[in-house]
């Protein structure tokens, strides 16, 4: 299946085909697995070079698990991952330093992701050492360069993380991620734990860095305004599946899937002319991922739900050029 | 300005703290009022003093923090003159109540919902029979729109979703018929879809019970969807107060303007977001003049000499900025 591509000239940097991750629930003395949490269930995504792919969804929809599988924190239950055309699904390939260097991650909470006992210099030095980016003698110049790049004075090289504000810590985390000179950076809620003003600075920085180094991003967030600002394409996830994917503008404007509509309506937004969107709540809770609903996974909360939705799982269908949605009644209002 | 319409009024409040490094000036609020039945939003970054303001109102300040001067009038009574005993007997719970950011941390994990809600009710209404208590719990859970209250109240907090936990907390907060609810980032830990439901609930409660809410948040878009009026708090000082539409469409203070323009809205895609240079003021070493002077792009020498007076620019819209004072030669009549 070939979908989700916007620009054929663009080189695909990362591709995941039929990716699944089930977490077993072990019970009893023999640790027998009887049930599984279907964290991600048959996900196909493609990220082009220099592109930012946004992933949105409620908590528990599997967006963070997806990132963690891609960055090799978990190994997938099924499915293949290709990095620059090379199959990296075998364990050996994924564990090789050459692959790990290419994908780096920036975590949600910079208060937890930086080691409080290490100085900024040591934090940024770690990837340089592991991946042998530069010679030992050049470590300090390289660290200075990285700190300068993310806008933290090199004088503060010998400070500890607690001496920095939330926004500055996230800059250090970004510097650490970029130290390995990756091709793809996965940003897991990069601005959700920092203030609005620092958020603007981090967003500007991420865009600058992307243009400078032709980085690709996978941006995971539940804040749609951040995702819209940063990403070129957008995937909406619900209960382990992608329900809609396409160019960010098209997803925002067309909203084929009822879940996308509900998500957009729930978000408080101020537009530039000063109007405030009226919010609407989506009733019900996300169903359990242990026994996901039969048929369409969204049917328990969907206002369009009909008989077919309860029995038959909808496939992703192409509606516009490169815009896919998984709903039986997507183009009927 | 009729003080009868106000459920809460704060006048010239100054809160300081003793620290090893010296005295820190934490809050300096000239005037702030919450009208009966309105949702009033306090917006600020972390460290602005939003939560401290809530604690000051409830009289729950940490040991080293003290009120230097000022008045907090709750329905005309000065809360700062009351003893802790009086506060806990008559004000906290019965008059002013509060919900917090993380509902899981506020609920006791080893008791069921019924145990926890009924405990609050019987604390405030001693002498209720078992049946009456049961009915009151059901009534409270129905008030916050929890589906199937009979079953929900037998559950433990970990069996509930985040949105349901927050609803249980709201029901506990309201069970003594308080008329001012302080919500301290109450929806921060929730998903957007669930958050929308809680916001709707707050709006409904304001309408149905005439409940006033002090809505503390760092998210301007979020606050502007529920609040009628907003106050912008910066380093412990209120820079601007006004109706939501006024604040969003026509922000008068430079800080409010920068705050709004740094939001990544749909129209701003592809351009760098404007940011404010400089760092947040240190409470130990506050500027003598305007608190925002060192980061303000419109800075002039007089800004750092005198504190700007807090004046009414248009009816109901207050501002602390010297520049605007000159543009609009209007009154100082709020300082009477």
Interface residues (C-beta under 8 A of the other chain):
Chain A: X58 X59 X165 X166 X195 X196 X197 X199 X200 X201 X203 X204 X207 X208 X222 X224 X225 X226 X228 X229 X230 X252 X262 X263 X265 X266 X267 X268 X269 X270 X271 X272 X273 X274 X276 X277 X278 X279 X280 X281 X282 X283 X285
Chain B: X45 X46 X161 X163 X191 X192 X193 X194 X195 X196 X197 X199 X200 X218 X219 X220 X221 X222 X224 X225 X244 X245 X248 X249 X250 X258 X259 X260 X262 X263 X264 X265 X266 X267 X268 X269 X272 X273 X274 X275 X276 X279 X280
